[in-house]
Amino acid sequence: WSLSGVEGSNNRTIYCNDTSDNLNSTLVVFTIDTTFPLIEITLPANNTNTTDTVLNVNYTRSDTNLDSCWFSNDSLSANTTLASCTNITTITWVEGQHNVTVWVNDSANNVNRSDVRFTIDTSPPFFVDIDNQTLVNNTALSYDINATDDLTEVDCFTVNDSNFAITCGGLLTNATIFPVDIVYINITVNDSLNNVNSSIMFVNFTAVIDSTPPYFTDIANQTINNVTALLYDINATDETGLSGFVIDDTTNFTINFASGLLENNTQLVINNYRINVTINDTSDNKNSTIMSVNVTGFTTPDIIAPYFIDIENQTINNVTSLYYNINATDESLFDCFTVNDTDFIINCTGYLENNTQLAVQLYTINITINDSTNNLNSSLMWVNVTGFTTPDIIDPEITITNPVNNSNQSTTSFTLNYTFVEINPGFCWYSNNSGTANSSTVSMGTNFSLSGVEGINNRTVYCNDTANNINSSLPVYFTIDTTPPDINITYPTNNTNTTDTGLNVNYTRSDSGIDSCWFSNDSFVSNTTLSSCTNITTVTWVEGQHNVSVWINDSANNVNRSDVRFTIDTEPPFFTDIDNQTLVNNTGLSYDINATDDLTEVDCFTVNDSNFAITCDGLLTNDTIFSVDIYYINITVNDSLNNLNSSIMFVNFTAVADTTFPEITITSPVNNSNQSTNTFDLNYTYIEANPDSCWY
């Protein structure tokens, strides 16, 4: 039937009888709701402009059967759910205009909306017309400055100098008479949201009309070779104000407009280039001159540095002068020596002396030599100034701090760190595993970056002081282990299905230095320690699939893991389609029973009465002709793990008229449902072997 209802609660009852006048009925109750929920955006006001990129959008909504809320932004092509119909408070809005729609519906799916438009503007306005101005100092300034804003409106201009005035429209005027000068002012513009931008300009007040061109103060012809870049600074000046430099040959050269730095912008060939350089001042008076750049062929320069042939550390006492001759040479022409410490002097022949009374200390000085083409070389030497005191006979004290003795590590590279106690530090070195080979020396206190070998290693550090007292540290022994331990889950096999909720997980592991074991289950967010690396035997597994990882590490913290997946299924399958059957006693039964299982597979069906047969797929048939009677049978189904479920049904073999009432089910509208229209279809289904008529 196609019917209509009224706003609010409605009900309908359907009655049916069969040809034997067996009468039955069914009732459905439902609500008709055609009223839209109310919704209104209260903040921000429509067409708001703001700098707040995290602006909240607040709204009110009401309905007796409120269901859900959501919103869309700009394109309306994507919706965002608003949990519990809360305000929009977590959005960071991008720069620009936004069109936001908030939607609400009720349980009858009546939908309403509210819209708002607002603009996010955090960018300042920008100048489109602002230039420096030049005028005679007794002339009034009237200059229109322009700016614009991409999103909102330009509000006003201000100027930082009270001798000037500027209108909000950008008209700049001078409020006083100026002497001859260049006055720099800062023009500021803001938009309606007070986003601010500034620009510096100058007003050049001149006494007379400037008709004098600028002039060059430094310009000369240049000569370079064909593999050298041209870098030449041209200078010029003007009585009022120099504006900039330009050249006529922009194919091969470029010049910095403001500074006059001339460079080549291509690889120059051997040639004599002539360039016209032009300068202009702020009154656009111009001057030009021709210069040449003569590019010659490249000749190999002397790039080999001089070298020392005799330089050694020196030791003197604090009452003795230093007299030491250093020798050096060069492949072409040696030039001179210099020293970096003013406590010493050296002449160009290499004669080194102290320039002051030296204190008792170790002086480290840098001797530099150069040749006639200024190629440099340097060497450090020290001058150890001692006093007339008892000679140093105390050995240095050395302690290795890393690696720690008897430690383990998982990398072959390490830093050999040590500390020392010594007032006259000299040099240190170390011995390797064999103890027969030594490293190069380093200044005392410099650590060593080393590498070791797999297995047991040892290192000993030796140091001497400036009096050549030698001592060594205690040796440290440490083990390098880069091999992760072996681990393998042996039980259960991967992808096992089982009903055993106390299933043990067994594994094997091996390593020469096992430290600890642990396991994680499913989520991998929490670990469980396995004391003494025992098997997993105390867990009661919940129903479902499990992903178990067992981890192991050794004393060098090398980590390995083994994984297994298994399913615990103790729940039987369940019937999805099993109903009592009625048929005439001389008719063959053929009825399909269905079942399913959440975790594993349905295996087979059985029936407890030998007068019936059922296939593993659930097809129930009768093997004999039955007399008129009702036969109760037990249908059993099992899954692949033999979890069982049973259900009793009957088969009614009849020989006389039908006395069974029709079964009627209203399918639309759904009982206790809500709908938003007062017209609807009243739909139903029935089970009846001998149907007659229905009404409501």
C-alpha positions as CSV (number, residue, x, y, z in Angstrom):
1,W,0.0,0.0,0.0
2,S,1.1,3.6,-0.7
3,L,-0.2,5.6,2.3
4,S,0.1,8.9,4.1
5,G,0.5,9.6,7.8
6,V,0.4,12.6,10.2
7,E,3.2,14.5,12.0
8,G,4.2,12.7,15.1
9,S,3.6,9.0,16.2
10,N,1.8,6.7,13.8
11,N,1.0,2.9,13.8
12,R,-0.3,0.4,11.3
13,T,-1.5,-3.2,11.7
14,I,-1.6,-5.7,8.8
15,Y,-4.0,-8.7,9.0
16,C,-3.8,-11.8,6.7
17,N,-5.8,-15.0,6.4
18,D,-5.3,-18.1,4.4
19,T,-7.7,-20.2,2.4
20,S,-8.5,-22.2,5.6
21,D,-9.4,-18.8,7.3
22,N,-6.4,-18.9,9.6
23,L,-6.1,-15.2,10.7
24,N,-2.9,-13.5,11.9
25,S,-1.7,-9.8,12.3
26,T,1.4,-7.7,13.0
27,L,1.9,-4.1,14.3
28,V,4.4,-1.4,13.4
29,V,4.9,1.9,15.2
30,F,6.8,4.8,13.6
31,T,7.2,8.6,13.8
32,I,6.8,11.2,11.0
33,D,9.1,14.3,11.5
34,T,9.1,16.8,8.6
35,T,10.5,19.7,10.7
36,F,14.1,20.8,9.9
37,P,16.4,21.3,12.9
38,L,17.3,24.9,13.7
39,I,20.9,26.1,13.2
40,E,22.6,29.6,13.2
41,I,26.3,30.6,13.0
42,T,26.7,33.2,15.8
43,L,30.5,33.9,15.4
44,P,32.1,35.4,13.3
45,A,29.7,37.9,11.8
46,N,29.3,37.5,8.0
47,N,31.9,39.2,5.9
48,T,34.3,39.6,8.9
49,N,37.9,40.5,8.1
50,T,40.5,39.3,10.7
51,T,44.1,38.4,11.3
52,D,43.2,35.5,13.6
53,T,44.2,32.3,11.7
54,V,42.7,30.1,14.5
55,L,39.3,31.9,14.4
56,N,36.6,29.8,16.1
57,V,33.3,29.3,14.2
58,N,30.5,29.1,16.9
59,Y,26.9,28.1,16.2
60,T,23.6,27.2,18.0
61,R,21.4,24.3,17.0
62,S,18.2,22.7,18.3
63,D,15.9,19.8,17.5
64,T,14.0,17.2,19.5
65,N,15.8,14.4,17.6
66,L,19.2,15.9,16.9
67,D,21.5,13.4,15.1
68,S,24.8,14.9,13.8
69,C,26.6,18.0,12.6
70,W,29.3,18.6,10.0
71,F,30.9,21.5,8.1
72,S,32.4,22.2,4.6
73,N,34.9,25.0,3.7
74,D,35.0,26.9,0.4
75,S,34.7,24.1,-2.3
76,L,31.8,22.3,-0.5
77,S,33.4,19.1,-1.9
78,A,34.6,17.7,1.4
79,N,32.8,17.5,4.8
80,T,34.3,17.3,8.3
81,T,32.3,15.7,11.1
82,L,31.8,17.8,14.2
83,A,31.7,15.3,17.1
84,S,28.9,16.0,19.6
85,C,27.9,19.0,17.4
86,T,30.7,21.1,19.0
87,N,32.0,24.5,17.6
88,I,34.8,24.6,15.0
89,T,37.8,25.4,17.2
90,T,40.7,23.4,15.8
91,I,41.2,24.8,12.3
92,T,44.2,26.9,11.2
93,W,42.7,29.0,8.4
94,V,44.9,29.8,5.4
95,E,45.3,33.4,4.1
96,G,42.3,34.5,2.0
97,Q,38.5,34.4,1.9
98,H,36.6,31.4,3.4
99,N,33.0,30.3,2.8
100,V,32.0,28.0,5.7
101,T,28.8,26.0,5.8
102,V,27.7,24.2,9.0
103,W,25.1,21.4,8.5
104,V,22.8,19.6,11.0
105,N,20.4,16.7,10.6
106,D,17.9,15.0,12.8
107,S,17.1,11.3,13.2
108,A,14.6,11.6,10.4
109,N,17.4,13.0,8.2
110,N,15.8,16.5,7.9
111,V,18.9,18.6,7.0
112,N,19.5,22.4,7.6
113,R,22.5,24.6,7.2
114,S,24.0,28.0,8.1
115,D,26.6,29.9,6.1
116,V,29.3,32.5,6.9
117,R,31.9,34.2,4.9
118,F,35.1,35.7,6.4
119,T,38.6,36.8,5.3
120,I,41.9,35.9,7.0
121,D,44.5,38.7,6.2
122,T,47.9,38.6,8.0
123,S,49.8,40.1,5.0
124,P,50.6,43.9,5.0
125,P,49.7,46.2,2.1
126,F,52.5,46.8,-0.5
127,F,53.7,50.0,-2.2
128,V,52.9,50.3,-5.9
129,D,54.2,53.8,-6.4
130,I,57.0,55.3,-4.2
131,D,60.1,57.0,-5.6
132,N,62.8,59.3,-4.3
133,Q,62.0,63.0,-5.0
134,T,64.3,66.0,-6.0
135,L,63.2,69.6,-5.8
136,V,64.6,73.1,-5.2
137,N,64.6,73.7,-1.4
138,N,62.2,76.6,-1.7
139,T,59.6,74.6,-3.6
140,A,56.7,72.9,-2.0
141,L,56.6,69.1,-2.1
142,S,53.4,67.4,-3.4
143,Y,53.9,63.8,-4.2
144,D,51.2,61.1,-4.4
145,I,52.3,57.7,-2.9
146,N,50.2,54.6,-3.7
147,A,49.8,51.2,-2.1
148,T,47.4,48.3,-2.4
149,D,46.3,45.2,-0.4
150,D,45.4,41.8,-1.9
151,L,42.6,41.0,0.6
152,T,41.3,44.0,2.5
153,E,41.5,47.8,2.1
154,V,44.4,50.2,2.5
155,D,43.6,52.3,5.6
156,C,46.1,55.1,6.0
157,F,49.7,56.4,5.5
158,T,52.0,57.9,8.1
159,V,55.4,59.5,7.9
160,N,58.1,59.4,10.7
161,D,59.3,63.0,10.2
162,S,57.2,65.9,11.7
163,N,58.6,68.2,9.0
164,F,56.5,66.3,6.5
165,A,52.8,65.5,6.4
166,I,50.9,62.7,4.5
167,T,47.2,62.2,4.1
168,C,45.5,58.8,4.5
169,G,45.1,58.9,0.7
170,G,49.0,59.0,0.4
171,L,49.6,62.7,-0.6
172,L,53.0,63.6,0.8
173,T,53.8,67.4,1.5
174,N,56.5,69.3,3.4
175,A,55.4,71.2,6.5
176,T,58.5,73.4,6.6
177,I,61.1,75.0,4.4
178,F,64.2,72.8,4.2
179,P,67.9,73.8,3.7
180,V,69.8,72.1,0.9
181,D,70.0,68.5,2.0
182,I,68.9,65.0,1.3
183,V,66.3,64.0,3.9
184,Y,65.5,60.3,4.4
185,I,62.0,59.6,5.6
186,N,60.1,56.3,6.5
187,I,56.7,56.0,4.9
188,T,54.4,53.5,6.7
189,V,51.1,52.1,5.4
190,N,48.5,49.9,7.2
191,D,45.4,48.1,6.1
192,S,42.0,47.9,7.8
193,L,43.4,45.1,10.0
194,N,46.5,47.1,11.0
195,N,48.9,44.9,9.0
196,V,51.8,47.3,8.6
197,N,54.5,47.9,5.8
198,S,57.2,50.5,5.6
199,S,59.6,51.9,2.9
200,I,62.5,54.4,3.1
201,M,62.6,57.2,0.5
202,F,64.6,60.5,0.3
203,V,63.7,64.0,-0.7
204,N,66.7,65.8,-2.2
205,F,66.3,69.6,-1.6
206,T,68.7,71.4,-4.0
207,A,69.6,75.0,-4.1
208,V,69.7,75.3,-7.9
209,I,68.8,73.1,-10.8
210,D,71.6,70.5,-11.0
211,S,73.0,70.6,-14.6
212,T,76.5,69.4,-13.7
213,P,77.2,65.7,-14.7
214,P,79.0,63.4,-12.3
215,Y,82.7,62.6,-12.9
216,F,84.9,59.5,-12.5
217,T,87.4,59.4,-9.6
218,D,88.9,56.0,-10.4
219,I,88.8,54.3,-13.8
220,A,91.8,52.8,-15.6
221,N,92.4,50.2,-18.3
222,Q,92.8,46.6,-17.1
223,T,95.0,43.7,-18.1
224,I,94.1,40.1,-17.1
225,N,94.9,36.6,-18.5
226,N,92.3,34.5,-20.1
227,V,91.7,32.2,-17.1
228,T,91.3,35.0,-14.5
229,A,88.0,36.6,-13.6
230,L,87.8,40.4,-13.9
231,L,86.9,42.1,-10.6
232,Y,87.5,45.9,-10.9
233,D,85.9,48.6,-8.8
234,I,85.2,51.9,-10.7
235,N,84.5,55.0,-8.6
236,A,82.7,58.2,-9.4
237,T,81.1,61.1,-7.5
238,D,78.6,64.0,-8.0
239,E,78.0,67.3,-6.3
240,T,74.4,66.4,-5.5
241,G,74.0,62.6,-5.6
242,L,75.4,59.8,-7.8
243,S,72.7,57.5,-9.1
244,G,74.5,54.5,-10.8
245,F,76.7,52.9,-13.4
246,V,75.9,51.2,-16.8
247,I,78.0,49.8,-19.6
248,D,77.4,49.2,-23.3
249,D,78.9,45.7,-23.6
250,T,76.5,43.6,-21.5
251,T,77.3,40.4,-23.5
252,N,80.7,39.9,-22.0
253,F,80.6,42.2,-18.9
254,T,78.3,43.2,-16.1
255,I,78.6,46.2,-13.7
256,N,76.9,46.7,-10.3
257,F,74.6,49.7,-10.8
258,A,75.2,51.1,-7.3
259,S,78.8,50.2,-6.5
260,G,80.5,50.2,-9.9
261,L,82.0,46.7,-9.6
262,L,82.9,45.6,-13.1
263,E,83.0,41.8,-13.8
264,N,83.0,39.5,-16.8
265,N,79.9,37.4,-17.3
266,T,81.4,35.1,-19.9
267,Q,84.7,33.3,-20.4
268,L,86.8,35.9,-22.1
269,V,89.0,35.1,-25.1
270,I,92.4,36.7,-25.8
271,N,91.4,40.1,-27.1
272,N,91.4,43.9,-26.3
273,Y,87.9,44.8,-25.2
274,R,86.8,48.4,-25.3
275,I,83.9,49.3,-22.9
276,N,81.9,52.5,-22.7
277,V,81.1,53.2,-19.0
278,T,78.3,55.7,-18.3
279,I,77.4,57.3,-15.0
280,N,74.4,59.5,-14.1
281,D,73.4,61.5,-11.0
282,T,70.1,61.9,-9.3
283,S,69.2,64.7,-11.7
284,D,69.9,62.3,-14.6
285,N,73.1,64.3,-15.7
286,K,75.3,61.7,-17.5
287,N,79.0,61.3,-18.2
288,S,80.9,58.5,-20.1
289,T,84.4,57.3,-20.7
290,I,86.0,54.5,-22.7
291,M,88.2,52.0,-21.0
292,S,89.9,48.8,-22.2
293,V,90.2,45.3,-20.8
294,N,93.3,43.6,-22.4
295,V,92.9,39.8,-22.1
296,T,96.3,38.0,-22.5
297,G,97.2,34.3,-22.6
298,F,97.8,32.5,-19.4
299,T,101.3,31.7,-18.2
300,T,101.8,29.1,-15.4
301,P,102.4,31.0,-12.1
302,D,104.6,29.8,-9.3
303,I,102.3,27.9,-7.0
304,I,104.8,25.7,-5.2
305,A,105.3,26.8,-1.6
306,P,108.8,27.0,0.0
307,Y,109.7,24.3,2.5
308,F,111.7,24.0,5.7
309,I,115.0,22.0,5.7
310,D,115.9,22.6,9.3
311,I,113.4,23.4,12.1
312,E,113.4,21.8,15.5
313,N,111.8,22.4,19.0
314,Q,114.1,24.2,21.4
315,T,114.6,24.0,25.2
316,I,116.3,26.8,27.2
317,N,116.1,28.0,30.7
318,N,114.5,31.3,31.8
319,V,117.8,33.2,32.1
320,T,119.2,32.2,28.7
321,S,118.5,34.0,25.4
322,L,117.3,32.0,22.4
323,Y,119.6,32.0,19.4
324,Y,118.4,29.5,16.8
325,N,118.9,29.5,13.0
326,I,116.0,28.1,10.9
327,N,116.7,27.1,7.3
328,A,114.2,26.9,4.3
329,T,114.4,27.0,0.5
330,D,112.2,27.4,-2.6
331,E,112.3,26.1,-6.1
332,S,112.3,29.6,-7.6
333,L,113.2,32.4,-5.2
334,F,112.9,32.3,-1.4
335,D,111.8,35.6,0.3
336,C,111.5,35.8,4.1
337,F,110.5,34.3,7.5
338,T,107.9,35.6,10.0
339,V,106.7,34.5,13.5
340,N,103.2,34.9,15.0
341,D,104.3,35.6,18.6
342,T,105.6,39.1,19.6
343,D,107.7,37.4,22.4
344,F,110.0,36.4,19.5
345,I,111.5,38.0,16.4
346,I,113.0,36.4,13.3
347,N,114.8,38.0,10.4
348,C,114.5,37.1,6.7
349,T,117.5,34.8,7.0
350,G,115.7,32.7,9.6
351,Y,117.6,33.8,12.7
352,L,115.1,33.4,15.7
353,E,115.6,35.2,19.0
354,N,113.4,36.0,22.0
355,N,112.1,39.6,22.0
356,T,111.2,39.7,25.7
357,Q,112.3,38.1,28.9
358,L,110.7,34.7,28.6
359,A,108.7,33.1,31.5
360,V,108.9,29.5,32.5
361,Q,106.4,27.9,30.2
362,L,106.1,26.0,26.9
363,Y,105.7,28.5,24.0
364,T,104.2,27.1,20.8
365,I,105.0,29.4,17.8
366,N,104.1,29.4,14.2
367,I,106.9,30.0,11.7
368,T,105.8,31.2,8.3
369,I,107.9,31.4,5.1
370,N,107.1,32.9,1.7
371,D,108.7,33.0,-1.7
372,S,108.9,35.9,-4.2
373,T,105.3,35.1,-5.5
374,N,104.0,35.0,-1.9
375,N,103.4,31.3,-1.8
376,L,103.3,30.5,2.0
377,N,104.2,27.6,4.2
378,S,104.1,27.3,8.0
379,S,105.3,25.0,10.7
380,L,104.7,24.8,14.4
381,M,107.6,24.5,16.9
382,W,107.8,24.9,20.6
383,V,110.3,26.7,22.8
384,N,110.3,25.1,26.3
385,V,111.5,27.6,28.8
386,T,112.5,25.9,32.1
387,G,113.6,27.4,35.4
388,F,116.5,26.5,37.6
389,T,114.4,24.1,39.6
390,T,114.7,20.4,40.4
391,P,114.3,18.4,37.1
392,D,110.9,16.8,36.5
393,I,111.3,13.1,37.4
394,I,107.6,12.4,38.0
395,D,105.9,10.1,35.5
396,P,102.6,11.1,34.0
397,E,99.5,9.4,35.4
398,I,97.2,8.0,32.7
399,T,93.7,6.4,33.1
400,I,91.7,5.0,30.2
401,T,88.0,6.1,30.6
402,N,86.6,4.5,27.4
403,P,86.2,1.6,26.6
404,V,85.4,0.4,30.2
405,N,87.5,-2.6,31.2
406,N,85.8,-5.9,30.6
407,S,82.9,-4.2,28.7
408,N,81.1,-5.4,25.6
409,Q,80.2,-3.3,22.5
410,S,78.4,-4.0,19.3
411,T,80.4,-1.9,16.9
412,T,84.0,-2.2,15.7
413,S,84.7,1.6,15.8
414,F,85.2,3.3,19.1
415,T,87.0,6.3,20.8
416,L,89.9,5.6,23.0
417,N,89.5,8.2,25.7
418,Y,91.8,8.8,28.7
419,T,92.6,11.3,31.4
420,F,96.1,12.4,32.6
421,V,97.7,14.1,35.5
422,E,101.0,15.9,34.4
423,I,102.2,19.5,34.8
424,N,104.5,19.3,31.7
425,P,102.5,17.4,29.2
426,G,104.2,16.0,26.2
427,F,102.9,13.3,23.8
428,C,100.8,10.1,24.0
429,W,100.4,6.9,21.9
430,Y,98.8,3.5,22.3
431,S,99.6,-0.1,21.6
432,N,97.3,-2.5,19.8
433,N,96.3,-6.1,20.8
434,S,99.7,-7.6,20.3
435,G,101.5,-5.1,22.4
436,T,104.3,-5.0,19.8
437,A,103.2,-2.1,17.6
438,N,102.6,1.5,18.7
439,S,100.5,4.3,17.1
440,S,101.8,7.7,16.0
441,T,102.1,10.2,18.9
442,V,99.5,12.9,19.6
443,S,99.6,15.8,22.0
444,M,98.8,14.7,25.5
445,G,95.0,14.9,26.0
446,T,94.1,14.1,22.4
447,N,91.8,11.1,22.2
448,F,92.1,8.3,19.6
449,S,89.4,7.3,17.1
450,L,90.0,3.6,16.4
451,S,88.6,0.4,15.2
452,G,88.8,-3.1,16.7
453,V,88.2,-6.7,15.6
454,E,85.5,-9.2,16.4
455,G,86.3,-10.8,19.8
456,I,88.5,-9.8,22.7
457,N,90.6,-6.6,22.2
458,N,92.9,-4.7,24.5
459,R,94.5,-1.2,24.4
460,T,97.2,0.4,26.5
461,V,98.0,4.2,26.4
462,Y,101.6,5.5,26.9
463,C,102.5,9.1,27.6
464,N,105.7,11.1,28.2
465,D,106.2,14.6,29.5
466,T,108.6,17.2,28.3
467,A,111.3,15.7,30.5
468,N,110.7,12.4,28.8
469,N,109.3,10.7,31.8
470,I,107.2,7.8,30.4
471,N,104.3,5.9,31.9
472,S,101.4,3.8,30.7
473,S,97.9,3.2,31.7
474,L,96.5,-0.2,32.9
475,P,95.5,-2.1,29.9
476,V,91.7,-2.3,29.2
477,Y,90.2,-5.5,27.8
478,F,86.9,-5.3,26.0
479,T,84.9,-7.6,23.6
480,I,83.5,-6.5,20.3
481,D,80.4,-8.5,19.3
482,T,78.6,-7.5,16.1
483,T,76.7,-10.7,15.6
484,P,73.0,-10.8,16.8
485,P,71.9,-13.9,18.8
486,D,70.0,-16.6,17.0
487,I,66.3,-17.1,17.8
488,N,63.6,-19.3,16.2
489,I,60.0,-20.0,17.4
490,T,59.6,-23.7,17.0
491,Y,56.0,-24.1,18.3
492,P,53.3,-23.4,17.2
493,T,53.9,-23.4,13.5
494,N,53.0,-20.1,11.7
495,N,49.2,-19.6,10.9
496,T,48.2,-22.4,13.3
497,N,44.4,-22.6,14.3
498,T,43.7,-24.0,17.7
499,T,41.2,-24.1,20.6
500,D,44.0,-24.2,23.2
501,T,43.8,-20.9,25.1
502,G,46.8,-21.9,27.2
503,L,48.9,-22.6,24.1
504,N,52.7,-22.5,24.8
505,V,55.0,-20.6,22.5
506,N,58.4,-22.4,22.4
507,Y,61.5,-21.1,20.9
508,T,65.3,-21.9,20.7
509,R,68.0,-19.2,21.1
510,S,71.8,-19.2,21.2
511,D,74.6,-16.7,21.7
512,S,77.8,-16.7,23.7
513,G,76.6,-13.8,25.8
514,I,72.7,-13.8,26.0
515,D,71.4,-10.9,28.1
516,S,67.6,-11.0,28.1
517,C,64.5,-12.1,26.2
518,W,61.0,-10.6,26.0
519,F,57.9,-10.8,23.8
520,S,55.2,-8.6,22.5
521,N,51.7,-9.5,21.4
522,D,49.6,-8.0,18.6
523,S,49.9,-4.2,19.1
524,F,53.8,-4.3,19.9
525,V,53.2,-1.3,22.2
526,S,54.1,-3.2,25.4
527,N,56.7,-5.8,26.1
528,T,56.7,-8.7,28.6
529,T,60.1,-9.9,30.0
530,L,60.8,-13.7,29.8
531,S,62.8,-14.5,32.9
532,S,65.9,-16.6,32.1
533,C,64.7,-16.7,28.5
534,T,62.0,-19.4,29.2
535,N,59.2,-20.3,26.8
536,I,55.9,-18.5,26.9
537,T,53.8,-20.8,29.1
538,T,51.6,-18.7,31.4
539,V,49.5,-16.6,28.9
540,T,45.8,-17.3,28.5
541,W,45.2,-16.2,24.9
542,V,41.9,-14.4,24.1
543,E,39.7,-15.5,21.2
544,G,41.0,-14.3,17.8
545,Q,44.2,-14.0,15.8
546,H,47.5,-13.3,17.6
547,N,50.8,-11.9,16.2
548,V,53.6,-12.8,18.7
549,S,57.2,-11.6,18.5
550,V,59.9,-13.0,20.7
551,W,63.0,-10.7,21.1
552,I,66.5,-11.4,22.4
553,N,69.6,-9.3,23.0
554,D,73.1,-10.1,24.0
555,S,75.5,-8.4,26.4
556,A,76.6,-6.1,23.5
557,N,73.0,-5.2,22.9
558,N,72.7,-6.9,19.5
559,V,69.0,-7.6,19.0
560,N,67.1,-10.3,17.0
561,R,63.5,-11.5,16.9
562,S,61.3,-14.3,15.6
563,D,57.6,-14.0,14.8
564,V,54.6,-16.3,14.7
565,R,50.9,-15.9,13.9
566,F,48.1,-18.2,15.3
567,T,44.4,-18.1,15.9
568,I,42.5,-19.1,19.1
569,D,39.0,-20.4,18.2
570,T,36.9,-21.9,21.0
571,E,33.5,-20.6,19.7
572,P,31.3,-22.9,17.7
573,P,29.8,-21.9,14.3
574,F,26.3,-20.4,14.4
575,F,23.3,-21.0,12.3
576,T,22.3,-18.3,9.9
577,D,19.3,-20.1,8.2
578,I,17.4,-22.9,10.0
579,D,13.6,-23.0,10.1
580,N,10.9,-25.6,10.8
581,Q,9.5,-27.2,7.7
582,T,5.9,-28.3,6.8
583,L,5.1,-30.5,3.7
584,V,2.6,-33.1,2.6
585,N,3.8,-36.6,3.8
586,N,4.3,-37.9,0.3
587,T,6.5,-35.0,-0.7
588,G,10.3,-35.2,-0.8
589,L,12.1,-32.8,1.6
590,S,14.9,-30.6,0.2
591,Y,15.9,-27.8,2.6
592,D,19.2,-25.9,2.6
593,I,20.5,-25.1,6.2
594,N,23.3,-22.4,6.5
595,A,25.8,-21.6,9.2
596,T,29.0,-19.6,9.5
597,D,32.0,-19.2,11.8
598,D,33.8,-15.9,12.8
599,L,37.3,-17.2,12.9
600,T,37.8,-20.5,11.0
601,E,35.8,-22.4,8.4
602,V,32.5,-24.4,8.8
603,D,33.4,-28.1,8.3
604,C,30.2,-30.2,8.1
605,F,26.6,-30.8,9.2
606,T,25.1,-34.0,10.7
607,V,21.5,-35.0,11.7
608,N,20.6,-37.4,14.5
609,D,17.8,-39.2,12.7
610,S,18.7,-41.9,10.1
611,N,15.4,-41.3,8.3
612,F,17.0,-38.0,7.2
613,A,20.2,-37.2,5.4
614,I,22.2,-33.9,5.3
615,T,25.3,-33.0,3.2
616,C,28.4,-31.3,4.6
617,D,27.1,-28.2,2.8
618,G,23.8,-28.3,4.8
619,L,21.3,-29.8,2.3
620,L,18.6,-31.7,4.4
621,T,16.6,-34.5,2.7
622,N,14.3,-37.4,3.8
623,D,15.4,-40.9,3.1
624,T,12.0,-42.6,3.7
625,I,8.3,-41.8,3.2
626,F,6.8,-40.5,6.5
627,S,3.4,-40.9,8.0
628,V,1.5,-37.8,9.0
629,D,3.3,-36.5,12.0
630,I,5.7,-33.9,13.4
631,Y,9.3,-35.1,13.5
632,Y,11.9,-33.3,15.7
633,I,15.5,-33.6,14.6
634,N,18.8,-32.3,16.0
635,I,21.0,-30.6,13.4
636,T,24.7,-30.4,14.4
637,V,27.4,-28.2,12.7
638,N,31.2,-28.2,13.5
639,D,34.0,-26.0,12.4
640,S,37.6,-27.0,11.3
641,L,38.6,-27.2,15.0
642,N,35.6,-29.4,15.8
643,N,33.8,-26.7,17.8
644,L,30.1,-27.9,17.8
645,N,26.7,-26.2,17.8
646,S,23.3,-27.8,17.5
647,S,19.7,-26.7,16.9
648,I,16.4,-28.5,17.1
649,M,13.9,-28.2,14.3
650,F,10.8,-30.1,13.2
651,V,9.5,-31.4,9.9
652,N,5.6,-31.5,9.9
653,F,4.3,-34.1,7.4
654,T,0.6,-33.2,6.8
655,A,-2.1,-35.0,4.9
656,V,-5.1,-32.7,5.7
657,A,-6.0,-29.0,5.4
658,D,-3.6,-26.2,6.4
659,T,-4.2,-25.1,10.1
660,T,-1.1,-23.0,10.3
661,F,-1.5,-19.2,10.7
662,P,0.3,-17.1,8.2
663,E,3.5,-15.4,9.4
664,I,3.5,-11.7,8.6
665,T,6.4,-9.2,8.9
666,I,6.2,-5.5,8.1
667,T,9.4,-4.5,6.4
668,S,8.7,-0.7,5.9
669,P,8.4,1.5,7.8
670,V,10.8,0.0,10.4
671,N,9.3,-0.3,13.9
672,N,10.0,2.7,16.1
673,S,11.7,4.6,13.2
674,N,11.5,8.3,12.3
675,Q,10.8,9.6,8.8
676,S,10.7,13.1,7.3
677,T,7.7,12.7,4.9
678,N,4.0,12.0,5.6
679,T,3.6,9.7,2.6
680,F,5.1,6.2,2.7
681,D,4.8,2.7,1.4
682,L,3.5,0.0,3.8
683,N,5.5,-3.1,2.8
684,Y,5.5,-6.6,4.4
685,T,6.5,-10.2,3.8
686,Y,4.6,-13.4,4.7
687,I,5.2,-17.1,5.1
688,E,2.1,-19.1,4.1
689,A,1.7,-22.2,1.9
690,N,-1.9,-21.3,1.0
691,P,-2.2,-17.5,0.8
692,D,-5.6,-15.8,0.5
693,S,-5.9,-12.0,1.3
694,C,-4.5,-9.2,3.5
695,W,-5.7,-5.8,4.8
696,Y,-4.6,-3.1,7.3
